[in-house]
Amino acid sequence: MKTNLFFIILLALVGFAQSAVATDAPNDTLYIHLKDYGLYKTKDRDAVKYINKALEDIKGDQPKVLLFSPGEYHFYPNECTKKTYFESNTTDINPKACAFLFENVNNLVIDGRGATLVFHDQMQPFTFDNCRNIVLKNLRIDWEQPLIAQAKILKVTDHYIDLSFNAKEANFRMENDKLYFPEGDKLNEWYGTMEFDQEGRYIVPQTGDNGCLGDNWREYKAVATMPGILRLYNEFARKPKKGNFLVMRYANRAHSGVFITDSKNITVQNLSLFHATGLGILAQFSEDLTFDRYRAIPNLARNHYFGGGDDGLQVSNCKGLIKVTHCEFAGLMDDPINVHGTSVQVQEIMPENKVKCKFMHHQSSGMVWGHKGDRVNFIENERMNSIGSGEVVAFQPVSKDIFVLTFSQPVPKTLQVGDALENLTWSPDVEITNSQFKNCRARGLLVSTPGKVVVENNTFESSGSAILIAGDANGWFESGAVKDVTIRNNTFGELCNTSPYQFCEAIISVYPIIPKLDEETPCFHRNIKIENNRFHPFDYPVLFARSVDRITFNNNEVFRSYTFEPYHKRPYTFTFEFCKHVQIRNNQFSDDLLGKNILLKKTEESELDSDISGTFRIEKL
């Protein structure tokens, strides 16, 4: 009787699941089962050729569902479609090896049903090129041999350290006493390292860009003492802790885990990305994107401390609404989320309303930067002021670094060679909610867009600044002066800003790069509201803001943590440089908070509306 009841319940659940799938799709939906194309779970069989067969049947606008069977599938680059893509913030190594290449595909749901896709060598798992109405869901992505190495620290002495590698994952070589790792058919030298705490799985404080082995770490000599055991001889200037793990970088940032370009209405749902050979997800020149329960995290089942790629999610030159909800980021080698535009530099002002421009960063070139009808902002270089705008009529590439824009009207007479352009049309609104930013190599969230930004109900434990609002046309050339940012109901934990990285002047850092910043320079950013958040700083700086008109810090709780030792060079709770209309009101501060001070640099005290002037010391520069 119990057995019969079990089967009745099982059949009911199966029927419910099938009906749930059916009711989510229109009546004319085409269901494509990959098993019907010969795709079965096996490590020895390359799944790419079976995928390519199925992709041939995904045509037209009819609603389609591409279904995996649960299991593990392996993918190799040899039979992948090879195509040249210029991917933002990615090294130009072309062509890209695309395992799943969707071009001009509309109305498609890709349902992994819990399947695990395992990749080998340099390749790009998913590419969506000029697609509409796509859902990618219920998948796990990993690499058989990740293109990053991890070693446990077995012994630390004054003259050497011993490391233990998982021999199945790290096939290291030694040449001239130095450590190399294979990337395809070539060997790459180890070039960077992060140290993770064994128990807490966070980046060890006060390492970060300072390094965890000291400035002299490259002077090491490597000797293999046993299989999988390596001894590095050197009197390291900084010694790691026995039992912790070193994550060692050597590969090129050549592919994304998921690449979305020139597409619209793309949803990534319930995707676990344990590794990528570059950015986790990259979206560029796309519109209306949703990321729901996307996890760029370490594979704990393999005891990995590194997570899914460099940046977890890079959104470059997009528009519409970018929605991130219930996502998780941990163990990344760069920022969990980075939303920005791309500034280009004026090389020549030509006749007939034409301007020759150049991509200035080597990892952001070759893109189709302008489109007919795009609105472009002209930016004076030194003070980063807007000197006008124009409408694009034509975009003409000259090389991967140079292109010519034609405008509908003459460009501003004050525009000069060396000034910059930003594309205002490709500037999204952003909602980031109910997500976890755990310990990663650098900052937590970078956001540079003039669209409406809401950051709400998240938890930040980033090893650098939790939130960075930057923008420049002189260094990284990532554009986007903000106009409307709300940061509310978030928790900023004690792990925030435990290590030094570029621009990390406080837990929340507003740091545009403006070469000539003075009293005559209009504020670069505007309307930043920080309200109803909880901060747990162990160090001095909570908020740093440069060149902001209207910034508020209201109704927040700030309570000191004693878990880590203070180290930051900025001994101020609040710093405001060249700011206007600053408000600090109705906050709760613990009595033992460090600093309890406000630095006003080129910011008049009359610009500060505060109810803490009696308890916080004000200093001026």
Legacy VTK file of the C-alpha trace (Angstrom):
# vtk DataFile Version 3.0
C-alpha trace
ASCII
DATASET POLYDATA
POINTS 621 float
0.000 0.000 0.000
2.844 2.376 0.915
4.637 1.505 -2.338
1.530 2.229 -4.404
1.033 5.502 -2.578
4.643 6.469 -3.332
4.194 5.883 -7.065
0.884 7.776 -7.066
2.569 10.786 -5.461
5.545 10.516 -7.850
3.289 10.412 -10.913
1.322 13.367 -9.607
4.522 15.394 -9.144
5.750 14.526 -12.627
2.413 15.482 -14.097
2.437 18.754 -12.189
5.946 19.573 -13.439
4.977 18.832 -17.039
1.836 20.911 -16.814
3.809 23.748 -15.218
6.162 23.763 -18.200
3.230 23.664 -20.613
1.250 26.455 -18.956
4.299 28.747 -19.049
4.407 28.568 -22.841
1.981 29.378 -25.689
-0.015 26.542 -27.236
2.092 26.543 -30.415
5.379 26.118 -28.544
7.920 23.805 -30.148
9.714 21.531 -27.648
13.208 20.466 -28.684
14.732 17.654 -26.605
18.499 17.516 -26.967
18.490 13.781 -26.270
16.675 13.357 -29.602
19.825 14.688 -31.286
22.084 12.145 -29.609
23.114 14.206 -26.586
23.781 11.871 -23.691
25.796 12.445 -20.554
29.357 11.303 -21.046
32.762 12.752 -20.363
34.424 11.218 -23.414
31.921 12.438 -26.003
32.092 16.087 -27.085
28.567 17.488 -26.788
29.207 20.357 -29.204
28.309 18.509 -32.424
24.958 17.384 -31.015
24.202 20.933 -29.920
25.004 22.238 -33.402
22.495 19.793 -34.914
19.773 21.036 -32.605
20.559 24.692 -33.277
19.842 24.141 -36.964
16.191 23.547 -36.054
15.821 26.721 -34.004
14.474 29.022 -36.686
11.771 31.625 -37.028
9.674 33.383 -34.397
7.688 30.367 -33.193
8.026 29.961 -29.387
10.562 27.233 -28.640
11.836 25.381 -25.577
15.254 23.700 -25.765
15.368 20.969 -23.122
18.304 19.164 -21.546
17.988 15.913 -19.682
19.451 16.073 -16.174
23.092 14.957 -16.078
26.625 16.097 -16.867
27.758 17.067 -20.378
31.254 17.931 -21.584
32.244 20.486 -24.204
35.555 20.935 -26.030
36.634 23.852 -28.256
37.683 21.898 -31.380
34.233 21.601 -32.971
32.857 24.883 -31.617
31.745 27.576 -34.029
34.563 30.102 -34.234
33.578 33.731 -34.593
35.288 37.069 -34.060
33.763 39.170 -31.296
35.090 42.347 -29.760
33.945 41.969 -26.192
34.042 44.836 -23.724
36.625 44.571 -20.941
37.967 41.404 -22.558
41.333 40.697 -24.175
41.176 40.720 -27.968
42.023 37.086 -28.663
40.003 36.005 -31.682
38.147 34.139 -32.949
36.076 33.098 -29.956
35.186 29.416 -29.512
31.397 29.485 -29.045
29.805 26.310 -27.686
26.190 27.542 -27.858
25.969 30.256 -30.508
22.496 31.740 -30.914
22.284 34.224 -33.783
19.075 36.015 -34.766
17.034 33.707 -32.522
13.743 34.870 -31.030
11.287 33.502 -28.455
13.431 30.731 -26.983
13.589 29.165 -23.528
16.723 27.112 -22.771
15.890 24.909 -19.799
18.799 22.939 -18.376
16.565 21.145 -15.870
19.488 21.001 -13.458
22.091 19.773 -15.955
25.791 20.477 -15.411
27.799 21.665 -18.419
31.528 21.053 -18.084
33.891 22.919 -20.403
37.511 22.348 -21.401
40.189 24.928 -22.255
39.390 28.425 -23.540
35.815 28.660 -24.797
32.599 30.641 -24.448
29.661 28.561 -23.193
26.727 30.764 -24.325
26.615 33.534 -26.926
23.438 35.472 -27.768
23.935 37.644 -30.831
21.044 39.779 -32.075
18.457 37.730 -30.182
15.068 38.643 -28.721
12.980 37.183 -25.892
15.396 34.564 -24.552
15.355 32.752 -21.202
18.401 30.757 -20.053
17.649 28.834 -16.869
18.294 25.899 -14.542
21.932 25.186 -15.451
25.284 24.698 -13.752
28.480 25.677 -15.603
31.974 24.565 -14.633
35.358 23.588 -16.102
37.015 20.186 -15.829
40.382 21.877 -15.344
39.798 25.509 -14.401
42.115 28.059 -15.993
43.115 29.230 -12.566
45.142 27.375 -9.937
44.464 26.820 -6.266
46.989 25.643 -3.702
46.804 24.960 0.013
49.593 26.406 2.140
51.211 23.481 3.943
54.226 25.110 5.544
55.603 28.620 5.998
59.207 29.357 6.976
61.548 32.317 6.673
63.109 30.807 3.560
60.337 28.958 1.715
56.665 28.000 1.611
55.217 24.617 0.661
52.072 24.400 -1.444
49.769 21.484 -2.184
47.881 21.319 -5.517
45.031 19.128 -6.649
46.914 17.204 -9.323
43.687 16.561 -11.286
43.162 20.281 -11.762
46.539 22.027 -11.762
48.932 20.654 -14.350
51.792 23.009 -13.537
55.208 22.990 -15.229
58.519 24.489 -14.228
60.989 26.238 -16.475
64.076 28.034 -15.192
62.799 27.589 -11.627
59.560 29.441 -12.437
55.990 28.192 -12.373
53.938 27.867 -15.571
50.468 26.549 -16.341
49.046 25.337 -19.675
46.422 27.394 -21.485
45.534 25.431 -24.598
48.751 24.707 -26.490
50.863 27.334 -24.728
52.337 27.851 -21.286
51.580 30.945 -19.225
53.606 32.177 -16.305
51.904 32.670 -12.957
51.271 36.421 -12.651
48.980 37.141 -9.700
47.800 35.717 -6.383
45.045 36.097 -3.814
45.083 34.533 -0.344
41.782 33.219 1.023
41.124 32.457 4.669
40.543 28.719 5.051
37.590 28.956 7.410
35.922 32.240 6.475
36.620 31.879 2.727
37.338 35.605 2.474
40.353 37.412 1.049
42.853 37.930 3.839
42.634 41.539 5.053
45.206 44.141 4.028
46.377 42.122 1.039
44.337 42.988 -2.061
46.329 45.123 -4.475
49.190 45.156 -1.970
49.661 41.447 -2.626
49.693 38.529 -0.236
53.353 37.533 -0.799
55.026 40.943 -0.754
56.730 43.031 -3.413
59.564 40.553 -3.904
57.423 37.505 -4.608
58.644 37.112 -8.206
62.132 36.303 -6.916
61.018 32.812 -5.920
62.566 29.550 -7.134
60.194 26.609 -7.508
61.091 22.989 -6.737
58.725 19.996 -6.835
59.387 17.996 -3.680
56.622 15.385 -4.125
53.786 14.775 -6.618
51.435 17.741 -6.239
53.703 19.428 -3.667
55.673 22.512 -4.625
58.261 24.402 -2.606
58.799 28.081 -3.350
62.177 29.266 -2.102
62.187 32.961 -1.256
62.311 35.215 1.765
58.840 36.536 0.964
58.278 40.095 2.186
54.851 39.029 3.364
54.179 35.505 4.478
50.801 33.816 4.004
49.191 31.789 6.766
49.528 28.033 6.991
46.247 26.323 6.122
44.981 29.141 3.930
44.612 28.856 0.154
46.387 30.722 -2.624
44.438 31.347 -5.819
46.994 31.766 -8.589
46.165 33.504 -11.867
47.802 32.815 -15.220
45.200 32.713 -18.031
44.033 35.391 -20.453
40.633 37.031 -20.054
39.561 35.795 -23.485
35.944 34.584 -23.232
32.826 35.263 -21.208
30.720 32.603 -19.554
27.619 34.140 -21.137
27.990 36.826 -23.809
24.973 38.943 -24.788
25.337 41.418 -27.645
22.885 43.474 -29.714
19.983 41.660 -28.051
16.776 42.498 -26.207
14.662 40.966 -23.433
17.186 38.403 -22.223
16.638 36.641 -18.882
19.180 34.529 -17.019
17.465 32.556 -14.281
18.733 30.028 -11.746
22.196 29.740 -13.277
25.213 28.657 -11.205
28.488 29.700 -12.809
31.441 28.144 -10.997
34.124 29.253 -13.429
34.657 31.268 -16.604
37.780 32.117 -18.590
36.995 35.829 -18.384
33.925 37.763 -17.322
31.105 35.654 -15.894
28.325 37.345 -17.869
28.998 40.185 -20.308
26.189 42.179 -21.887
26.949 44.949 -24.355
24.717 47.117 -26.537
21.675 45.174 -25.377
18.350 46.205 -23.885
16.108 45.087 -21.008
18.028 42.343 -19.212
17.018 40.362 -16.132
19.298 38.305 -13.896
17.323 36.289 -11.352
19.059 33.825 -9.009
22.293 34.015 -10.964
25.186 32.767 -8.844
28.827 33.439 -9.744
30.328 31.509 -6.850
32.912 28.842 -5.952
32.054 25.190 -6.443
32.078 24.107 -2.810
31.728 20.456 -3.800
35.248 20.752 -5.264
36.475 22.866 -2.328
37.145 25.791 -4.658
37.790 29.217 -3.225
37.588 31.021 -6.590
34.224 31.828 -8.147
32.676 32.282 -11.581
35.040 34.488 -13.545
36.670 37.885 -13.185
33.690 40.247 -12.972
30.536 38.325 -12.169
28.338 40.563 -14.326
29.579 43.287 -16.662
26.952 45.501 -18.304
28.599 47.712 -20.909
26.757 50.260 -23.059
23.264 48.845 -22.549
19.862 50.518 -22.258
16.360 49.893 -20.961
16.107 48.261 -17.530
18.853 46.076 -16.082
17.308 44.070 -13.244
19.384 41.989 -10.820
17.551 40.132 -8.075
18.316 37.314 -5.624
21.818 36.875 -7.068
25.008 35.816 -5.292
28.657 36.624 -5.962
31.706 35.186 -4.183
35.370 34.423 -4.793
35.615 36.473 -7.993
38.882 37.836 -9.313
37.293 41.237 -9.959
34.090 43.155 -9.275
30.776 41.272 -8.889
28.797 43.842 -10.911
30.051 46.648 -13.150
27.556 48.801 -15.081
29.108 51.473 -17.286
29.425 53.086 -20.690
32.567 53.504 -22.787
34.166 56.875 -23.372
36.099 57.387 -26.597
38.643 60.069 -27.354
38.485 62.649 -30.138
41.384 62.176 -32.559
40.377 64.554 -35.344
37.559 67.008 -36.044
36.769 66.536 -39.721
34.666 68.423 -42.272
31.009 67.611 -42.893
30.097 67.098 -39.225
32.485 64.168 -38.841
34.644 63.278 -35.843
37.365 60.635 -35.796
37.431 58.788 -32.459
39.549 56.159 -30.742
38.895 53.409 -28.220
41.459 54.132 -25.535
41.482 50.943 -23.466
42.959 47.811 -25.057
40.170 45.629 -23.649
37.368 47.806 -25.009
37.903 48.212 -28.728
36.307 47.046 -31.958
32.701 47.513 -30.797
30.039 49.202 -32.920
29.994 52.198 -30.603
27.489 54.395 -32.411
24.197 53.762 -34.206
21.983 55.986 -36.316
19.852 58.107 -34.005
22.083 57.707 -30.915
22.471 60.770 -28.718
26.107 61.529 -27.907
27.532 63.798 -25.208
30.661 65.854 -25.932
32.922 66.062 -22.865
35.739 68.541 -22.252
38.721 66.535 -21.074
40.230 68.452 -18.173
37.136 69.288 -16.137
34.875 66.568 -17.584
32.195 69.166 -18.405
29.556 68.541 -21.024
29.932 71.022 -23.867
26.934 69.867 -25.882
25.347 66.866 -27.519
24.689 65.574 -31.001
22.766 62.938 -32.946
24.618 60.215 -34.812
23.851 59.778 -38.507
26.493 57.182 -39.376
29.219 55.044 -37.789
32.197 54.050 -39.948
34.966 51.797 -38.543
38.494 52.519 -39.756
40.229 49.858 -37.668
39.385 48.024 -34.467
40.590 51.076 -32.507
39.533 53.966 -34.774
36.130 54.960 -36.162
34.434 58.003 -37.669
31.084 59.383 -36.489
28.901 61.577 -38.671
26.493 63.900 -36.865
23.274 65.509 -38.028
24.511 68.977 -36.994
27.927 70.647 -36.598
29.764 69.617 -33.434
30.398 72.246 -30.712
33.011 74.814 -31.719
34.828 74.314 -28.416
35.343 70.583 -29.037
39.066 69.780 -29.253
41.319 66.851 -29.997
41.761 64.952 -26.714
38.206 65.591 -25.562
35.833 62.657 -25.120
32.452 61.375 -26.254
29.939 59.231 -24.382
26.859 57.545 -25.827
23.857 58.732 -23.805
21.375 56.514 -25.633
23.033 53.359 -24.341
22.636 54.220 -20.663
20.339 51.927 -18.658
18.196 52.160 -15.580
19.398 49.661 -12.960
17.653 47.795 -10.144
19.790 45.603 -7.884
17.837 43.968 -5.072
17.962 41.103 -2.554
21.444 39.987 -3.609
24.613 38.965 -1.787
27.984 40.500 -2.579
30.381 38.231 -0.744
34.150 38.496 -0.580
35.710 38.981 -4.009
38.991 40.423 -5.189
37.954 44.051 -5.563
34.880 46.212 -5.168
31.290 44.989 -4.828
29.146 47.074 -7.163
30.369 49.604 -9.729
27.668 51.711 -11.300
28.170 54.550 -13.782
25.012 55.438 -15.690
22.816 58.551 -15.902
19.749 56.309 -15.717
17.744 55.712 -12.540
19.597 53.406 -10.137
18.092 51.609 -7.134
20.279 49.418 -4.873
18.038 47.895 -2.211
17.935 45.033 0.322
21.396 43.661 -0.490
24.202 42.374 1.706
27.757 43.557 0.990
30.907 41.821 2.238
33.293 42.949 -0.496
37.005 43.151 0.286
37.171 46.606 -1.307
34.558 49.342 -1.397
31.065 47.889 -1.337
29.839 50.437 -3.874
31.971 52.516 -6.222
30.521 55.278 -8.370
33.334 56.364 -10.656
33.341 57.617 -14.275
36.211 58.942 -16.325
37.569 59.677 -19.772
41.231 59.504 -18.844
42.064 56.095 -17.347
39.627 53.205 -17.699
37.389 55.287 -20.009
34.250 53.941 -18.345
31.620 56.651 -18.714
28.388 57.497 -16.981
27.900 60.453 -14.635
25.044 59.435 -12.329
21.917 61.557 -12.008
19.622 59.538 -9.731
20.980 56.877 -7.353
19.161 55.451 -4.336
21.023 53.133 -1.929
18.644 51.943 0.788
17.932 49.089 3.207
21.283 47.392 2.568
23.668 45.800 5.060
27.371 46.636 4.749
29.221 44.017 6.787
32.527 44.147 8.609
34.378 42.533 5.680
33.820 45.618 3.510
36.987 47.508 2.580
39.304 45.113 4.393
41.928 45.407 1.622
43.226 48.277 -0.525
42.176 48.551 -4.161
42.021 51.411 -6.642
39.354 54.050 -5.801
38.397 52.339 -2.504
38.363 55.432 -0.313
35.487 54.249 1.897
32.765 51.616 2.159
30.807 53.735 -0.329
33.203 55.604 -2.611
32.161 58.216 -5.180
35.363 58.805 -7.106
35.241 60.255 -10.637
38.573 60.923 -12.314
38.685 64.634 -13.177
42.165 65.908 -14.151
41.493 69.579 -13.333
39.109 69.709 -10.409
38.611 73.174 -8.929
35.953 75.471 -7.530
34.869 76.469 -11.043
34.227 72.873 -12.124
30.556 71.892 -12.031
29.835 68.756 -10.040
30.171 65.576 -12.085
27.638 63.361 -10.232
24.199 64.352 -8.927
21.439 63.146 -6.613
22.841 60.258 -4.580
20.637 59.152 -1.684
22.027 56.781 0.991
19.265 55.958 3.443
18.059 53.305 5.910
21.214 51.173 5.612
23.234 49.334 8.241
27.018 49.771 8.348
29.482 47.778 10.459
32.881 49.423 9.839
36.032 48.233 11.592
37.946 51.190 10.135
37.461 54.926 9.722
36.023 55.685 6.247
32.308 55.074 5.692
31.548 57.523 2.869
33.844 59.320 0.432
32.334 61.630 -2.193
34.041 63.732 -4.832
32.302 66.237 -7.114
28.681 65.477 -6.187
25.785 67.907 -6.195
23.125 66.723 -3.704
24.211 63.728 -1.675
22.343 62.603 1.421
23.273 60.186 4.209
20.097 59.876 6.266
18.433 57.381 8.623
21.343 54.948 8.602
22.811 52.864 11.441
26.601 52.844 11.802
28.015 50.527 14.484
31.693 49.713 14.869
33.122 46.203 14.465
36.299 45.012 16.204
36.964 41.943 14.048
39.841 43.480 12.066
42.540 46.048 12.755
42.150 49.497 11.161
44.627 50.167 8.364
43.122 52.673 5.935
45.076 55.804 5.084
41.912 57.932 5.235
41.167 58.663 8.941
37.750 60.238 8.378
34.239 58.875 8.747
32.979 61.182 5.999
34.925 62.966 3.274
33.412 65.433 0.821
35.580 66.960 -1.906
34.230 69.670 -4.219
30.654 68.795 -3.219
27.456 70.808 -2.902
24.207 70.302 -1.000
25.391 67.627 1.434
22.974 66.334 4.044
23.645 64.043 7.047
20.606 63.605 9.291
18.745 61.194 11.581
21.485 58.553 11.708
22.499 56.328 14.624
26.220 56.031 15.409
27.838 53.833 18.044
29.755 55.761 20.700
33.003 53.925 19.894
32.921 54.720 16.163
36.354 55.571 14.827
36.973 59.114 13.673
33.610 60.709 14.280
34.754 63.408 11.910
33.945 65.039 8.578
36.564 66.264 6.124
35.442 69.082 3.844
37.911 69.604 0.999
37.030 72.554 -1.225
33.504 72.148 0.122
32.044 75.082 2.010
30.657 74.345 5.457
27.499 76.144 4.350
26.952 73.277 1.883
26.652 70.827 4.804
23.227 70.311 6.396
23.900 68.091 9.402
22.538 67.289 12.858
25.850 65.805 14.097
27.980 68.954 14.186
28.014 68.744 17.980
29.448 65.201 18.089
31.435 64.979 14.844
34.523 67.125 14.346
34.624 69.081 11.078
37.982 69.567 9.375
38.667 71.662 6.283
41.207 71.538 3.494
LINES 1 622
621 0 1 2 3 4 5 6 7 8 9 10 11 12 13 14 15 16 17 18 19 20 21 22 23 24 25 26 27 28 29 30 31 32 33 34 35 36 37 38 39 40 41 42 43 44 45 46 47 48 49 50 51 52 53 54 55 56 57 58 59 60 61 62 63 64 65 66 67 68 69 70 71 72 73 74 75 76 77 78 79 80 81 82 83 84 85 86 87 88 89 90 91 92 93 94 95 96 97 98 99 100 101 102 103 104 105 106 107 108 109 110 111 112 113 114 115 116 117 118 119 120 121 122 123 124 125 126 127 128 129 130 131 132 133 134 135 136 137 138 139 140 141 142 143 144 145 146 147 148 149 150 151 152 153 154 155 156 157 158 159 160 161 162 163 164 165 166 167 168 169 170 171 172 173 174 175 176 177 178 179 180 181 182 183 184 185 186 187 188 189 190 191 192 193 194 195 196 197 198 199 200 201 202 203 204 205 206 207 208 209 210 211 212 213 214 215 216 217 218 219 220 221 222 223 224 225 226 227 228 229 230 231 232 233 234 235 236 237 238 239 240 241 242 243 244 245 246 247 248 249 250 251 252 253 254 255 256 257 258 259 260 261 262 263 264 265 266 267 268 269 270 271 272 273 274 275 276 277 278 279 280 281 282 283 284 285 286 287 288 289 290 291 292 293 294 295 296 297 298 299 300 301 302 303 304 305 306 307 308 309 310 311 312 313 314 315 316 317 318 319 320 321 322 323 324 325 326 327 328 329 330 331 332 333 334 335 336 337 338 339 340 341 342 343 344 345 346 347 348 349 350 351 352 353 354 355 356 357 358 359 360 361 362 363 364 365 366 367 368 369 370 371 372 373 374 375 376 377 378 379 380 381 382 383 384 385 386 387 388 389 390 391 392 393 394 395 396 397 398 399 400 401 402 403 404 405 406 407 408 409 410 411 412 413 414 415 416 417 418 419 420 421 422 423 424 425 426 427 428 429 430 431 432 433 434 435 436 437 438 439 440 441 442 443 444 445 446 447 448 449 450 451 452 453 454 455 456 457 458 459 460 461 462 463 464 465 466 467 468 469 470 471 472 473 474 475 476 477 478 479 480 481 482 483 484 485 486 487 488 489 490 491 492 493 494 495 496 497 498 499 500 501 502 503 504 505 506 507 508 509 510 511 512 513 514 515 516 517 518 519 520 521 522 523 524 525 526 527 528 529 530 531 532 533 534 535 536 537 538 539 540 541 542 543 544 545 546 547 548 549 550 551 552 553 554 555 556 557 558 559 560 561 562 563 564 565 566 567 568 569 570 571 572 573 574 575 576 577 578 579 580 581 582 583 584 585 586 587 588 589 590 591 592 593 594 595 596 597 598 599 600 601 602 603 604 605 606 607 608 609 610 611 612 613 614 615 616 617 618 619 620
